[in-house]
Amino acid sequence: MCESQRGVDNDPTWYTVRIMKDVDPGLAKGDFVKVTGKLKVDHYLSREGKPTGTCLIIAFEASKLAKPAPQAAAAQDAAA
């Protein structure tokens, strides 16, 4: 999952999400989602032996949200 700010975000934050249910949430690339769970940082050594890590969300719930209408999103951006 990727979190980005409104507008153009050249450096988004990426998360690995593990959904703790056996139900397929039916998500596709580009969907707006709501995830409820616990944020955790996993630290490990890369293949090259360098310390690295990932942001992991242990999700209890994940659901698709409706995308904002293009006109509504443009009006909101203009007001900001």
mmJSON file of the N, C-alpha and C atoms, coordinates in Angstrom:
{"data_MODEL":{"atom_site":{
"group_PDB":["ATOM","ATOM","ATOM","ATOM","ATOM","ATOM","ATOM","ATOM","ATOM","ATOM","ATOM","ATOM","ATOM","ATOM","ATOM","ATOM","ATOM","ATOM","ATOM","ATOM","ATOM","ATOM","ATOM","ATOM","ATOM","ATOM","ATOM","ATOM","ATOM","ATOM","ATOM","ATOM","ATOM","ATOM","ATOM","ATOM","ATOM","ATOM","ATOM","ATOM","ATOM","ATOM","ATOM","ATOM","ATOM","ATOM","ATOM","ATOM","ATOM","ATOM","ATOM","ATOM","ATOM","ATOM","ATOM","ATOM","ATOM","ATOM","ATOM","ATOM","ATOM","ATOM","ATOM","ATOM","ATOM","ATOM","ATOM","ATOM","ATOM","ATOM","ATOM","ATOM","ATOM","ATOM","ATOM","ATOM","ATOM","ATOM","ATOM","ATOM","ATOM","ATOM","ATOM","ATOM","ATOM","ATOM","ATOM","ATOM","ATOM","ATOM","ATOM","ATOM","ATOM","ATOM","ATOM","ATOM","ATOM","ATOM","ATOM","ATOM","ATOM","ATOM","ATOM","ATOM","ATOM","ATOM","ATOM","ATOM","ATOM","ATOM","ATOM","ATOM","ATOM","ATOM","ATOM","ATOM","ATOM","ATOM","ATOM","ATOM","ATOM","ATOM","ATOM","ATOM","ATOM","ATOM","ATOM","ATOM","ATOM","ATOM","ATOM","ATOM","ATOM","ATOM","ATOM","ATOM","ATOM","ATOM","ATOM","ATOM","ATOM","ATOM","ATOM","ATOM","ATOM","ATOM","ATOM","ATOM","ATOM","ATOM","ATOM","ATOM","ATOM","ATOM","ATOM","ATOM","ATOM","ATOM","ATOM","ATOM","ATOM","ATOM","ATOM","ATOM","ATOM","ATOM","ATOM","ATOM","ATOM","ATOM","ATOM","ATOM","ATOM","ATOM","ATOM","ATOM","ATOM","ATOM","ATOM","ATOM","ATOM","ATOM","ATOM","ATOM","ATOM","ATOM","ATOM","ATOM","ATOM","ATOM","ATOM","ATOM","ATOM","ATOM","ATOM","ATOM","ATOM","ATOM","ATOM","ATOM","ATOM","ATOM","ATOM","ATOM","ATOM","ATOM","ATOM","ATOM","ATOM","ATOM","ATOM","ATOM","ATOM","ATOM","ATOM","ATOM","ATOM","ATOM","ATOM","ATOM","ATOM","ATOM","ATOM","ATOM","ATOM","ATOM","ATOM","ATOM","ATOM","ATOM","ATOM","ATOM","ATOM","ATOM","ATOM","ATOM","ATOM","ATOM","ATOM","ATOM"],
"id":[1,2,3,4,5,6,7,8,9,10,11,12,13,14,15,16,17,18,19,20,21,22,23,24,25,26,27,28,29,30,31,32,33,34,35,36,37,38,39,40,41,42,43,44,45,46,47,48,49,50,51,52,53,54,55,56,57,58,59,60,61,62,63,64,65,66,67,68,69,70,71,72,73,74,75,76,77,78,79,80,81,82,83,84,85,86,87,88,89,90,91,92,93,94,95,96,97,98,99,100,101,102,103,104,105,106,107,108,109,110,111,112,113,114,115,116,117,118,119,120,121,122,123,124,125,126,127,128,129,130,131,132,133,134,135,136,137,138,139,140,141,142,143,144,145,146,147,148,149,150,151,152,153,154,155,156,157,158,159,160,161,162,163,164,165,166,167,168,169,170,171,172,173,174,175,176,177,178,179,180,181,182,183,184,185,186,187,188,189,190,191,192,193,194,195,196,197,198,199,200,201,202,203,204,205,206,207,208,209,210,211,212,213,214,215,216,217,218,219,220,221,222,223,224,225,226,227,228,229,230,231,232,233,234,235,236,237,238,239,240],
"type_symbol":["N","C","C","N","C","C","N","C","C","N","C","C","N","C","C","N","C","C","N","C","C","N","C","C","N","C","C","N","C","C","N","C","C","N","C","C","N","C","C","N","C","C","N","C","C","N","C","C","N","C","C","N","C","C","N","C","C","N","C","C","N","C","C","N","C","C","N","C","C","N","C","C","N","C","C","N","C","C","N","C","C","N","C","C","N","C","C","N","C","C","N","C","C","N","C","C","N","C","C","N","C","C","N","C","C","N","C","C","N","C","C","N","C","C","N","C","C","N","C","C","N","C","C","N","C","C","N","C","C","N","C","C","N","C","C","N","C","C","N","C","C","N","C","C","N","C","C","N","C","C","N","C","C","N","C","C","N","C","C","N","C","C","N","C","C","N","C","C","N","C","C","N","C","C","N","C","C","N","C","C","N","C","C","N","C","C","N","C","C","N","C","C","N","C","C","N","C","C","N","C","C","N","C","C","N","C","C","N","C","C","N","C","C","N","C","C","N","C","C","N","C","C","N","C","C","N","C","C","N","C","C","N","C","C","N","C","C","N","C","C"],
"label_atom_id":["N","CA","C","N","CA","C","N","CA","C","N","CA","C","N","CA","C","N","CA","C","N","CA","C","N","CA","C","N","CA","C","N","CA","C","N","CA","C","N","CA","C","N","CA","C","N","CA","C","N","CA","C","N","CA","C","N","CA","C","N","CA","C","N","CA","C","N","CA","C","N","CA","C","N","CA","C","N","CA","C","N","CA","C","N","CA","C","N","CA","C","N","CA","C","N","CA","C","N","CA","C","N","CA","C","N","CA","C","N","CA","C","N","CA","C","N","CA","C","N","CA","C","N","CA","C","N","CA","C","N","CA","C","N","CA","C","N","CA","C","N","CA","C","N","CA","C","N","CA","C","N","CA","C","N","CA","C","N","CA","C","N","CA","C","N","CA","C","N","CA","C","N","CA","C","N","CA","C","N","CA","C","N","CA","C","N","CA","C","N","CA","C","N","CA","C","N","CA","C","N","CA","C","N","CA","C","N","CA","C","N","CA","C","N","CA","C","N","CA","C","N","CA","C","N","CA","C","N","CA","C","N","CA","C","N","CA","C","N","CA","C","N","CA","C","N","CA","C","N","CA","C","N","CA","C","N","CA","C","N","CA","C","N","CA","C","N","CA","C","N","CA","C","N","CA","C","N","CA","C"],
"label_alt_id":[null,null,null,null,null,null,null,null,null,null,null,null,null,null,null,null,null,null,null,null,null,null,null,null,null,null,null,null,null,null,null,null,null,null,null,null,null,null,null,null,null,null,null,null,null,null,null,null,null,null,null,null,null,null,null,null,null,null,null,null,null,null,null,null,null,null,null,null,null,null,null,null,null,null,null,null,null,null,null,null,null,null,null,null,null,null,null,null,null,null,null,null,null,null,null,null,null,null,null,null,null,null,null,null,null,null,null,null,null,null,null,null,null,null,null,null,null,null,null,null,null,null,null,null,null,null,null,null,null,null,null,null,null,null,null,null,null,null,null,null,null,null,null,null,null,null,null,null,null,null,null,null,null,null,null,null,null,null,null,null,null,null,null,null,null,null,null,null,null,null,null,null,null,null,null,null,null,null,null,null,null,null,null,null,null,null,null,null,null,null,null,null,null,null,null,null,null,null,null,null,null,null,null,null,null,null,null,null,null,null,null,null,null,null,null,null,null,null,null,null,null,null,null,null,null,null,null,null,null,null,null,null,null,null,null,null,null,null,null,null],
"label_comp_id":["MET","MET","MET","CYS","CYS","CYS","GLU","GLU","GLU","SER","SER","SER","GLN","GLN","GLN","ARG","ARG","ARG","GLY","GLY","GLY","VAL","VAL","VAL","ASP","ASP","ASP","ASN","ASN","ASN","ASP","ASP","ASP","PRO","PRO","PRO","THR","THR","THR","TRP","TRP","TRP","TYR","TYR","TYR","THR","THR","THR","VAL","VAL","VAL","ARG","ARG","ARG","ILE","ILE","ILE","MET","MET","MET","LYS","LYS","LYS","ASP","ASP","ASP","VAL","VAL","VAL","ASP","ASP","ASP","PRO","PRO","PRO","GLY","GLY","GLY","LEU","LEU","LEU","ALA","ALA","ALA","LYS","LYS","LYS","GLY","GLY","GLY","ASP","ASP","ASP","PHE","PHE","PHE","VAL","VAL","VAL","LYS","LYS","LYS","VAL","VAL","VAL","THR","THR","THR","GLY","GLY","GLY","LYS","LYS","LYS","LEU","LEU","LEU","LYS","LYS","LYS","VAL","VAL","VAL","ASP","ASP","ASP","HIS","HIS","HIS","TYR","TYR","TYR","LEU","LEU","LEU","SER","SER","SER","ARG","ARG","ARG","GLU","GLU","GLU","GLY","GLY","GLY","LYS","LYS","LYS","PRO","PRO","PRO","THR","THR","THR","GLY","GLY","GLY","THR","THR","THR","CYS","CYS","CYS","LEU","LEU","LEU","ILE","ILE","ILE","ILE","ILE","ILE","ALA","ALA","ALA","PHE","PHE","PHE","GLU","GLU","GLU","ALA","ALA","ALA","SER","SER","SER","LYS","LYS","LYS","LEU","LEU","LEU","ALA","ALA","ALA","LYS","LYS","LYS","PRO","PRO","PRO","ALA","ALA","ALA","PRO","PRO","PRO","GLN","GLN","GLN","ALA","ALA","ALA","ALA","ALA","ALA","ALA","ALA","ALA","ALA","ALA","ALA","GLN","GLN","GLN","ASP","ASP","ASP","ALA","ALA","ALA","ALA","ALA","ALA","ALA","ALA","ALA"],
"label_asym_id":["A","A","A","A","A","A","A","A","A","A","A","A","A","A","A","A","A","A","A","A","A","A","A","A","A","A","A","A","A","A","A","A","A","A","A","A","A","A","A","A","A","A","A","A","A","A","A","A","A","A","A","A","A","A","A","A","A","A","A","A","A","A","A","A","A","A","A","A","A","A","A","A","A","A","A","A","A","A","A","A","A","A","A","A","A","A","A","A","A","A","A","A","A","A","A","A","A","A","A","A","A","A","A","A","A","A","A","A","A","A","A","A","A","A","A","A","A","A","A","A","A","A","A","A","A","A","A","A","A","A","A","A","A","A","A","A","A","A","A","A","A","A","A","A","A","A","A","A","A","A","A","A","A","A","A","A","A","A","A","A","A","A","A","A","A","A","A","A","A","A","A","A","A","A","A","A","A","A","A","A","A","A","A","A","A","A","A","A","A","A","A","A","A","A","A","A","A","A","A","A","A","A","A","A","A","A","A","A","A","A","A","A","A","A","A","A","A","A","A","A","A","A","A","A","A","A","A","A","A","A","A","A","A","A","A","A","A","A","A","A"],
"label_entity_id":["1","1","1","1","1","1","1","1","1","1","1","1","1","1","1","1","1","1","1","1","1","1","1","1","1","1","1","1","1","1","1","1","1","1","1","1","1","1","1","1","1","1","1","1","1","1","1","1","1","1","1","1","1","1","1","1","1","1","1","1","1","1","1","1","1","1","1","1","1","1","1","1","1","1","1","1","1","1","1","1","1","1","1","1","1","1","1","1","1","1","1","1","1","1","1","1","1","1","1","1","1","1","1","1","1","1","1","1","1","1","1","1","1","1","1","1","1","1","1","1","1","1","1","1","1","1","1","1","1","1","1","1","1","1","1","1","1","1","1","1","1","1","1","1","1","1","1","1","1","1","1","1","1","1","1","1","1","1","1","1","1","1","1","1","1","1","1","1","1","1","1","1","1","1","1","1","1","1","1","1","1","1","1","1","1","1","1","1","1","1","1","1","1","1","1","1","1","1","1","1","1","1","1","1","1","1","1","1","1","1","1","1","1","1","1","1","1","1","1","1","1","1","1","1","1","1","1","1","1","1","1","1","1","1","1","1","1","1","1","1"],
"label_seq_id":[1,1,1,2,2,2,3,3,3,4,4,4,5,5,5,6,6,6,7,7,7,8,8,8,9,9,9,10,10,10,11,11,11,12,12,12,13,13,13,14,14,14,15,15,15,16,16,16,17,17,17,18,18,18,19,19,19,20,20,20,21,21,21,22,22,22,23,23,23,24,24,24,25,25,25,26,26,26,27,27,27,28,28,28,29,29,29,30,30,30,31,31,31,32,32,32,33,33,33,34,34,34,35,35,35,36,36,36,37,37,37,38,38,38,39,39,39,40,40,40,41,41,41,42,42,42,43,43,43,44,44,44,45,45,45,46,46,46,47,47,47,48,48,48,49,49,49,50,50,50,51,51,51,52,52,52,53,53,53,54,54,54,55,55,55,56,56,56,57,57,57,58,58,58,59,59,59,60,60,60,61,61,61,62,62,62,63,63,63,64,64,64,65,65,65,66,66,66,67,67,67,68,68,68,69,69,69,70,70,70,71,71,71,72,72,72,73,73,73,74,74,74,75,75,75,76,76,76,77,77,77,78,78,78,79,79,79,80,80,80],
"pdbx_PDB_ins_code":[null,null,null,null,null,null,null,null,null,null,null,null,null,null,null,null,null,null,null,null,null,null,null,null,null,null,null,null,null,null,null,null,null,null,null,null,null,null,null,null,null,null,null,null,null,null,null,null,null,null,null,null,null,null,null,null,null,null,null,null,null,null,null,null,null,null,null,null,null,null,null,null,null,null,null,null,null,null,null,null,null,null,null,null,null,null,null,null,null,null,null,null,null,null,null,null,null,null,null,null,null,null,null,null,null,null,null,null,null,null,null,null,null,null,null,null,null,null,null,null,null,null,null,null,null,null,null,null,null,null,null,null,null,null,null,null,null,null,null,null,null,null,null,null,null,null,null,null,null,null,null,null,null,null,null,null,null,null,null,null,null,null,null,null,null,null,null,null,null,null,null,null,null,null,null,null,null,null,null,null,null,null,null,null,null,null,null,null,null,null,null,null,null,null,null,null,null,null,null,null,null,null,null,null,null,null,null,null,null,null,null,null,null,null,null,null,null,null,null,null,null,null,null,null,null,null,null,null,null,null,null,null,null,null,null,null,null,null,null,null],
"Cartn_x":[0.848,0.0,0.901,0.454,1.205,0.367,0.991,0.349,1.018,0.232,0.815,-0.034,0.574,-0.128,-0.992,-1.888,-2.729,-1.859,-2.262,-1.495,-0.352,0.696,1.851,2.755,3.065,3.964,5.088,6.256,7.382,8.068,7.701,8.334,7.279,6.407,5.342,5.904,5.102,5.476,4.809,5.601,5.092,5.001,3.95,3.729,3.448,3.885,3.447,2.251,1.157,-0.057,-0.361,-0.549,-0.961,-2.359,-3.327,-4.715,-4.956,-5.439,-5.598,-6.996,-7.534,-8.819,-8.668,-9.493,-9.464,-10.382,-10.833,-11.75,-10.969,-11.182,-10.535,-11.223,-10.507,-11.154,-11.483,-11.009,-11.321,-10.698,-9.471,-8.792,-7.977,-7.837,-7.024,-6.075,-5.036,-4.058,-4.769,-4.485,-5.077,-6.32,-6.841,-8.019,-7.673,-8.62,-8.499,-8.969,-8.179,-8.525,-8.456,-9.202,-9.142,-8.624,-7.543,-6.938,-6.917,-7.408,-7.391,-6.507,-5.527,-4.636,-3.524,-2.443,-1.302,-0.096,0.557,1.742,2.967,3.829,5.026,6.173,7.382,8.558,9.369,9.594,10.413,11.825,12.801,14.211,14.835,15.665,16.356,17.593,18.397,19.574,19.227,19.634,19.382,20.304,20.111,20.973,22.439,22.658,24.027,24.588,23.788,24.233,24.041,23.32,23.079,21.789,21.784,20.547,19.486,18.275,17.166,15.874,14.771,13.511,12.329,11.16,9.924,8.876,7.95,6.788,5.716,5.248,4.291,3.032,1.881,0.609,-0.027,-0.256,-1.014,-2.47,-3.195,-4.54,-5.61,-6.518,-7.683,-8.841,-8.767,-9.815,-9.21,-9.636,-9.24,-10.453,-10.822,-11.989,-11.733,-12.382,-12.249,-13.146,-12.628,-13.401,-13.727,-14.794,-15.146,-14.143,-13.721,-12.816,-13.598,-12.972,-13.681,-13.955,-15.091,-15.431,-14.416,-14.032,-13.021,-13.384,-14.641,-15.052,-14.916,-15.313,-15.232,-13.779,-12.913,-11.491,-10.856,-11.216,-10.662,-11.126,-12.398,-12.927,-12.247,-11.984,-11.336,-9.903,-9.18,-7.811,-7.762,-8.758,-8.792,-9.052,-9.834,-10.153,-8.97,-8.025,-6.89,-5.805],
"Cartn_y":[-1.154,0.0,1.227,2.261,3.505,4.635,5.44,6.636,7.831,8.7,9.913,11.097,12.248,13.473,13.892,14.834,15.325,16.002,15.888,16.486,15.571,16.154,15.382,15.097,13.837,13.439,12.63,13.208,12.534,11.521,11.49,10.573,9.953,9.07,8.482,7.498,7.193,6.214,4.888,3.819,2.486,1.63,0.824,-0.074,-1.47,-2.472,-3.84,-4.046,-4.579,-4.779,-6.267,-6.765,-8.158,-8.141,-8.612,-8.617,-9.909,-9.784,-10.93,-11.558,-11.638,-12.291,-13.164,-14.181,-15.063,-14.584,-13.343,-12.791,-11.912,-12.116,-11.294,-9.936,-8.832,-7.522,-7.011,-7.692,-7.306,-5.985,-5.752,-4.499,-4.629,-3.513,-3.47,-2.28,-2.305,-1.223,0.103,1.11,2.424,2.673,1.646,1.816,2.655,3.468,4.167,3.201,3.012,2.03,2.635,2.019,2.332,1.083,1.226,0.099,0.405,-0.535,-0.397,-1.489,-1.118,-2.124,-1.507,-2.243,-1.839,-1.612,-0.459,-0.131,-0.678,-1.323,-1.945,-1.718,-1.585,-1.475,-2.744,-3.436,-4.653,-4.302,-4.614,-4.385,-5.724,-5.728,-6.949,-6.577,-7.564,-7.35,-7.675,-6.807,-7.045,-8.16,-8.555,-9.592,-9.165,-7.853,-7.327,-7.188,-7.507,-7.426,-6.074,-5.169,-3.836,-3.831,-3.133,-3.039,-2.253,-2.743,-2.089,-2.412,-1.964,-2.251,-1.895,-2.294,-1.973,-1.536,-0.705,-0.339,-1.387,-2.016,-3.11,-2.746,-2.98,-2.787,-4.166,-4.551,-5.761,-5.309,-5.604,-5.059,-6.0,-5.434,-6.161,-5.964,-4.871,-4.56,-3.782,-4.086,-3.329,-3.264,-2.056,-1.912,-0.83,-0.995,-0.043,1.157,2.342,3.573,4.072,4.816,5.397,6.486,6.529,7.587,8.891,10.011,11.285,11.623,12.242,12.656,13.696,13.688,14.639,16.095,16.472,17.856,18.2,17.291,17.545,17.669,16.813,16.856,18.155,18.614,19.857,21.055,21.051,22.15,22.189,21.022,20.944,21.445,21.081,21.541,23.058,23.613,25.045,25.826,25.225,25.897,25.885,24.95,24.831,25.778],
"Cartn_z":[0.0,0.0,0.0,-0.661,-0.738,-0.163,0.66,1.197,0.556,-0.038,-0.595,-0.18,-0.225,0.124,-1.059,-0.824,-1.919,-2.963,-4.205,-5.29,-5.684,-6.195,-6.643,-5.451,-5.238,-4.151,-4.776,-4.884,-5.524,-4.627,-3.345,-2.408,-1.484,-2.041,-1.22,-0.2,0.813,1.828,1.493,1.444,1.116,2.372,2.463,3.587,3.063,3.798,3.572,4.484,3.94,4.725,4.787,5.986,6.19,6.79,6.023,6.479,7.242,8.465,9.35,9.263,8.053,7.807,6.571,6.475,5.313,4.198,4.27,3.284,2.309,1.009,-0.008,-0.056,0.206,0.196,-1.206,-2.25,-3.624,-4.036,-3.633,-3.944,-5.228,-5.931,-7.143,-7.051,-7.852,-7.867,-8.153,-7.338,-7.522,-6.695,-6.019,-5.174,-3.946,-3.521,-2.253,-1.176,-0.138,0.891,2.285,3.177,4.599,5.288,6.048,6.74,8.226,9.022,10.473,11.031,11.842,12.398,13.206,13.294,14.109,13.201,13.365,12.584,13.289,12.513,13.065,12.081,12.588,11.728,11.882,10.776,10.778,10.328,11.164,10.83,10.465,9.425,9.012,8.198,7.854,7.013,5.573,4.645,3.231,2.725,1.485,0.885,0.861,0.796,0.792,2.197,3.209,4.592,5.249,4.578,5.128,5.951,7.083,7.865,7.089,7.082,6.403,7.144,6.645,7.311,6.437,6.871,6.174,7.183,6.728,7.529,7.258,8.296,8.181,8.936,8.316,8.996,9.172,10.422,10.72,10.727,9.659,9.464,9.991,10.767,11.251,10.285,9.491,8.535,7.374,6.164,4.979,4.064,3.663,2.795,1.755,0.615,-0.483,-0.21,-0.48,-0.367,-1.768,-1.881,-3.175,-3.518,-4.769,-5.206,-5.293,-4.926,-5.036,-6.497,-6.747,-8.109,-8.568,-9.854,-10.333,-10.056,-10.186,-9.941,-8.465,-7.578,-6.147,-5.703,-6.229,-5.874,-6.36,-7.574,-8.115,-7.292,-6.882,-6.078,-4.718,-4.138,-2.834,-2.938,-4.007,-4.199,-4.395,-5.106,-5.36,-4.07,-3.157,-1.894,-0.936,-1.112,-0.186,-0.476],
"occupancy":[1.0,1.0,1.0,1.0,1.0,1.0,1.0,1.0,1.0,1.0,1.0,1.0,1.0,1.0,1.0,1.0,1.0,1.0,1.0,1.0,1.0,1.0,1.0,1.0,1.0,1.0,1.0,1.0,1.0,1.0,1.0,1.0,1.0,1.0,1.0,1.0,1.0,1.0,1.0,1.0,1.0,1.0,1.0,1.0,1.0,1.0,1.0,1.0,1.0,1.0,1.0,1.0,1.0,1.0,1.0,1.0,1.0,1.0,1.0,1.0,1.0,1.0,1.0,1.0,1.0,1.0,1.0,1.0,1.0,1.0,1.0,1.0,1.0,1.0,1.0,1.0,1.0,1.0,1.0,1.0,1.0,1.0,1.0,1.0,1.0,1.0,1.0,1.0,1.0,1.0,1.0,1.0,1.0,1.0,1.0,1.0,1.0,1.0,1.0,1.0,1.0,1.0,1.0,1.0,1.0,1.0,1.0,1.0,1.0,1.0,1.0,1.0,1.0,1.0,1.0,1.0,1.0,1.0,1.0,1.0,1.0,1.0,1.0,1.0,1.0,1.0,1.0,1.0,1.0,1.0,1.0,1.0,1.0,1.0,1.0,1.0,1.0,1.0,1.0,1.0,1.0,1.0,1.0,1.0,1.0,1.0,1.0,1.0,1.0,1.0,1.0,1.0,1.0,1.0,1.0,1.0,1.0,1.0,1.0,1.0,1.0,1.0,1.0,1.0,1.0,1.0,1.0,1.0,1.0,1.0,1.0,1.0,1.0,1.0,1.0,1.0,1.0,1.0,1.0,1.0,1.0,1.0,1.0,1.0,1.0,1.0,1.0,1.0,1.0,1.0,1.0,1.0,1.0,1.0,1.0,1.0,1.0,1.0,1.0,1.0,1.0,1.0,1.0,1.0,1.0,1.0,1.0,1.0,1.0,1.0,1.0,1.0,1.0,1.0,1.0,1.0,1.0,1.0,1.0,1.0,1.0,1.0,1.0,1.0,1.0,1.0,1.0,1.0,1.0,1.0,1.0,1.0,1.0,1.0,1.0,1.0,1.0,1.0,1.0,1.0],
"B_iso_or_equiv":[0.0,0.0,0.0,0.0,0.0,0.0,0.0,0.0,0.0,0.0,0.0,0.0,0.0,0.0,0.0,0.0,0.0,0.0,0.0,0.0,0.0,0.0,0.0,0.0,0.0,0.0,0.0,0.0,0.0,0.0,0.0,0.0,0.0,0.0,0.0,0.0,0.0,0.0,0.0,0.0,0.0,0.0,0.0,0.0,0.0,0.0,0.0,0.0,0.0,0.0,0.0,0.0,0.0,0.0,0.0,0.0,0.0,0.0,0.0,0.0,0.0,0.0,0.0,0.0,0.0,0.0,0.0,0.0,0.0,0.0,0.0,0.0,0.0,0.0,0.0,0.0,0.0,0.0,0.0,0.0,0.0,0.0,0.0,0.0,0.0,0.0,0.0,0.0,0.0,0.0,0.0,0.0,0.0,0.0,0.0,0.0,0.0,0.0,0.0,0.0,0.0,0.0,0.0,0.0,0.0,0.0,0.0,0.0,0.0,0.0,0.0,0.0,0.0,0.0,0.0,0.0,0.0,0.0,0.0,0.0,0.0,0.0,0.0,0.0,0.0,0.0,0.0,0.0,0.0,0.0,0.0,0.0,0.0,0.0,0.0,0.0,0.0,0.0,0.0,0.0,0.0,0.0,0.0,0.0,0.0,0.0,0.0,0.0,0.0,0.0,0.0,0.0,0.0,0.0,0.0,0.0,0.0,0.0,0.0,0.0,0.0,0.0,0.0,0.0,0.0,0.0,0.0,0.0,0.0,0.0,0.0,0.0,0.0,0.0,0.0,0.0,0.0,0.0,0.0,0.0,0.0,0.0,0.0,0.0,0.0,0.0,0.0,0.0,0.0,0.0,0.0,0.0,0.0,0.0,0.0,0.0,0.0,0.0,0.0,0.0,0.0,0.0,0.0,0.0,0.0,0.0,0.0,0.0,0.0,0.0,0.0,0.0,0.0,0.0,0.0,0.0,0.0,0.0,0.0,0.0,0.0,0.0,0.0,0.0,0.0,0.0,0.0,0.0,0.0,0.0,0.0,0.0,0.0,0.0,0.0,0.0,0.0,0.0,0.0,0.0],
"pdbx_formal_charge":[null,null,null,null,null,null,null,null,null,null,null,null,null,null,null,null,null,null,null,null,null,null,null,null,null,null,null,null,null,null,null,null,null,null,null,null,null,null,null,null,null,null,null,null,null,null,null,null,null,null,null,null,null,null,null,null,null,null,null,null,null,null,null,null,null,null,null,null,null,null,null,null,null,null,null,null,null,null,null,null,null,null,null,null,null,null,null,null,null,null,null,null,null,null,null,null,null,null,null,null,null,null,null,null,null,null,null,null,null,null,null,null,null,null,null,null,null,null,null,null,null,null,null,null,null,null,null,null,null,null,null,null,null,null,null,null,null,null,null,null,null,null,null,null,null,null,null,null,null,null,null,null,null,null,null,null,null,null,null,null,null,null,null,null,null,null,null,null,null,null,null,null,null,null,null,null,null,null,null,null,null,null,null,null,null,null,null,null,null,null,null,null,null,null,null,null,null,null,null,null,null,null,null,null,null,null,null,null,null,null,null,null,null,null,null,null,null,null,null,null,null,null,null,null,null,null,null,null,null,null,null,null,null,null,null,null,null,null,null,null],
"auth_seq_id":[1,1,1,2,2,2,3,3,3,4,4,4,5,5,5,6,6,6,7,7,7,8,8,8,9,9,9,10,10,10,11,11,11,12,12,12,13,13,13,14,14,14,15,15,15,16,16,16,17,17,17,18,18,18,19,19,19,20,20,20,21,21,21,22,22,22,23,23,23,24,24,24,25,25,25,26,26,26,27,27,27,28,28,28,29,29,29,30,30,30,31,31,31,32,32,32,33,33,33,34,34,34,35,35,35,36,36,36,37,37,37,38,38,38,39,39,39,40,40,40,41,41,41,42,42,42,43,43,43,44,44,44,45,45,45,46,46,46,47,47,47,48,48,48,49,49,49,50,50,50,51,51,51,52,52,52,53,53,53,54,54,54,55,55,55,56,56,56,57,57,57,58,58,58,59,59,59,60,60,60,61,61,61,62,62,62,63,63,63,64,64,64,65,65,65,66,66,66,67,67,67,68,68,68,69,69,69,70,70,70,71,71,71,72,72,72,73,73,73,74,74,74,75,75,75,76,76,76,77,77,77,78,78,78,79,79,79,80,80,80],
"auth_comp_id":["MET","MET","MET","CYS","CYS","CYS","GLU","GLU","GLU","SER","SER","SER","GLN","GLN","GLN","ARG","ARG","ARG","GLY","GLY","GLY","VAL","VAL","VAL","ASP","ASP","ASP","ASN","ASN","ASN","ASP","ASP","ASP","PRO","PRO","PRO","THR","THR","THR","TRP","TRP","TRP","TYR","TYR","TYR","THR","THR","THR","VAL","VAL","VAL","ARG","ARG","ARG","ILE","ILE","ILE","MET","MET","MET","LYS","LYS","LYS","ASP","ASP","ASP","VAL","VAL","VAL","ASP","ASP","ASP","PRO","PRO","PRO","GLY","GLY","GLY","LEU","LEU","LEU","ALA","ALA","ALA","LYS","LYS","LYS","GLY","GLY","GLY","ASP","ASP","ASP","PHE","PHE","PHE","VAL","VAL","VAL","LYS","LYS","LYS","VAL","VAL","VAL","THR","THR","THR","GLY","GLY","GLY","LYS","LYS","LYS","LEU","LEU","LEU","LYS","LYS","LYS","VAL","VAL","VAL","ASP","ASP","ASP","HIS","HIS","HIS","TYR","TYR","TYR","LEU","LEU","LEU","SER","SER","SER","ARG","ARG","ARG","GLU","GLU","GLU","GLY","GLY","GLY","LYS","LYS","LYS","PRO","PRO","PRO","THR","THR","THR","GLY","GLY","GLY","THR","THR","THR","CYS","CYS","CYS","LEU","LEU","LEU","ILE","ILE","ILE","ILE","ILE","ILE","ALA","ALA","ALA","PHE","PHE","PHE","GLU","GLU","GLU","ALA","ALA","ALA","SER","SER","SER","LYS","LYS","LYS","LEU","LEU","LEU","ALA","ALA","ALA","LYS","LYS","LYS","PRO","PRO","PRO","ALA","ALA","ALA","PRO","PRO","PRO","GLN","GLN","GLN","ALA","ALA","ALA","ALA","ALA","ALA","ALA","ALA","ALA","ALA","ALA","ALA","GLN","GLN","GLN","ASP","ASP","ASP","ALA","ALA","ALA","ALA","ALA","ALA","ALA","ALA","ALA"],
"auth_asym_id":["A","A","A","A","A","A","A","A","A","A","A","A","A","A","A","A","A","A","A","A","A","A","A","A","A","A","A","A","A","A","A","A","A","A","A","A","A","A","A","A","A","A","A","A","A","A","A","A","A","A","A","A","A","A","A","A","A","A","A","A","A","A","A","A","A","A","A","A","A","A","A","A","A","A","A","A","A","A","A","A","A","A","A","A","A","A","A","A","A","A","A","A","A","A","A","A","A","A","A","A","A","A","A","A","A","A","A","A","A","A","A","A","A","A","A","A","A","A","A","A","A","A","A","A","A","A","A","A","A","A","A","A","A","A","A","A","A","A","A","A","A","A","A","A","A","A","A","A","A","A","A","A","A","A","A","A","A","A","A","A","A","A","A","A","A","A","A","A","A","A","A","A","A","A","A","A","A","A","A","A","A","A","A","A","A","A","A","A","A","A","A","A","A","A","A","A","A","A","A","A","A","A","A","A","A","A","A","A","A","A","A","A","A","A","A","A","A","A","A","A","A","A","A","A","A","A","A","A","A","A","A","A","A","A","A","A","A","A","A","A"],
"auth_atom_id":["N","CA","C","N","CA","C","N","CA","C","N","CA","C","N","CA","C","N","CA","C","N","CA","C","N","CA","C","N","CA","C","N","CA","C","N","CA","C","N","CA","C","N","CA","C","N","CA","C","N","CA","C","N","CA","C","N","CA","C","N","CA","C","N","CA","C","N","CA","C","N","CA","C","N","CA","C","N","CA","C","N","CA","C","N","CA","C","N","CA","C","N","CA","C","N","CA","C","N","CA","C","N","CA","C","N","CA","C","N","CA","C","N","CA","C","N","CA","C","N","CA","C","N","CA","C","N","CA","C","N","CA","C","N","CA","C","N","CA","C","N","CA","C","N","CA","C","N","CA","C","N","CA","C","N","CA","C","N","CA","C","N","CA","C","N","CA","C","N","CA","C","N","CA","C","N","CA","C","N","CA","C","N","CA","C","N","CA","C","N","CA","C","N","CA","C","N","CA","C","N","CA","C","N","CA","C","N","CA","C","N","CA","C","N","CA","C","N","CA","C","N","CA","C","N","CA","C","N","CA","C","N","CA","C","N","CA","C","N","CA","C","N","CA","C","N","CA","C","N","CA","C","N","CA","C","N","CA","C","N","CA","C","N","CA","C","N","CA","C","N","CA","C","N","CA","C","N","CA","C"],
"pdbx_PDB_model_num":[1,1,1,1,1,1,1,1,1,1,1,1,1,1,1,1,1,1,1,1,1,1,1,1,1,1,1,1,1,1,1,1,1,1,1,1,1,1,1,1,1,1,1,1,1,1,1,1,1,1,1,1,1,1,1,1,1,1,1,1,1,1,1,1,1,1,1,1,1,1,1,1,1,1,1,1,1,1,1,1,1,1,1,1,1,1,1,1,1,1,1,1,1,1,1,1,1,1,1,1,1,1,1,1,1,1,1,1,1,1,1,1,1,1,1,1,1,1,1,1,1,1,1,1,1,1,1,1,1,1,1,1,1,1,1,1,1,1,1,1,1,1,1,1,1,1,1,1,1,1,1,1,1,1,1,1,1,1,1,1,1,1,1,1,1,1,1,1,1,1,1,1,1,1,1,1,1,1,1,1,1,1,1,1,1,1,1,1,1,1,1,1,1,1,1,1,1,1,1,1,1,1,1,1,1,1,1,1,1,1,1,1,1,1,1,1,1,1,1,1,1,1,1,1,1,1,1,1,1,1,1,1,1,1,1,1,1,1,1,1]
}}}
